Amino acid sequence: MDELILVVNAGSSSVKFALYQASQEICAGQAEGLLTQPRFHARSIGAEPETHAIPEAGHHAAVAFLAAWLHTAFPAQRVSAVGHRVVHGGDPAPGPTLVTPELLARLESLVPQMPLHLPHNLAPIHALPRLRPDLPQVACFDTSFHRTLPRLEQLFAIPRELIGEGVRRYGFHGLSYEFIARRLKEIAPAIADRRVVVAHLGSGASMCAMEGGHSVATTMGFTGLDGLPMGTRPGYMDPGILLYLMEAKGMDARAISDFLYKSCGMLGLSGGISNDMRELLASDAPEATEAVDFFVHRAARELGSLAAVLGGLDALVFTAGIGEHSPAIRAAICRRSHWLGITLDEAANDQNRTIISHADSAVAVLVVATDENRVIAEHTAALVPLREVSS
Ligand code: ADP
């Protein structure tokens, strides 16, 4: 019987999944609308896409539906391990880890630090053993790649006791950065180990400065709120604004959390037009244009800051939804960063080619599609050796 690896990436209202057989993705999909009208979508190689209603709301029902669907859709194969994307692994950040009751208890204790992501990441890890008690599970953390951050990049200027408690910069999107670092070694070995900034620009956005393929600085911090403005998160802002909201508007922790995670970023700055970059780029409204301009301005500013950490720049890599698909945003960031030695090949950029810098550019600029699922599948396979052939 063929062995499969299931990759699960659970968010607040969706559970995304991908299925790997011998390192090849053979199926991907998601259960979405989990809190309202749960639907299940799947695309398998050589089959028509499928959509089903999930009869019950919530993450557990979605995972149960997924397990049952896999059983019927792949009767001759068997899921032998599951890899999960987990936003945070604690301090010090662990590498990919086989899930044990002790690990789960430790991750549960981090929920107050990551209240909006971690409980959802952990829900399928709790649910699966009830359905398949024998199934090994592996947790892959978004913080692992940033274990190499130098001490000064980890610190905030706060009392040392807090730093001792783990209040420091962790950085996120690490599975994406790990994929890009590996991919660069294949497609651009001459620059992969040099001074590289990777811009992961999606609805969550961050940048990472790498040297020798390792993270040496990154824009996200203790949580995923810091750094670049995002779909609904503000990125860097003066923390005094939060004091103002508490004192002048009477907002409590819950209201502040909703504000920071759901009302800011592109959505807030566009005056509610959209959190989606495509819609903002298509809009004529001045608020939408200003939000896009602000995104570009902040990205160029952070790029300059990361280049200062690296002492110069050899390559800039764009990835994730906006980075991979928006020539307009890439061009605007590159134009503002000409002073760093970046010259774009406008035609190559418009065609979404892999190398989009001009031949004369001192800095290579690349577009590389990220694949966090593949990294999770590979880590899972490495930790859970699959049986060669079983019945
Ligand atoms: P997530 O962080 O949810 O994984 P993605 O990496 O899928 O996000 O990126 C989603 C973002 O990418 C959205 O803001 C979407 O508008 C943007 N995006 C996708 N395609 C394009 C495009 N062609 N032009 C501009 N933005 C795009």
Residues whose N, C-alpha, C, O or C-beta is under 5 A from the ligand:
A	BS01	ADP	L201 G202 S203 G204 N275 D276 M277 R278 A320 G321 I322 H325 S326
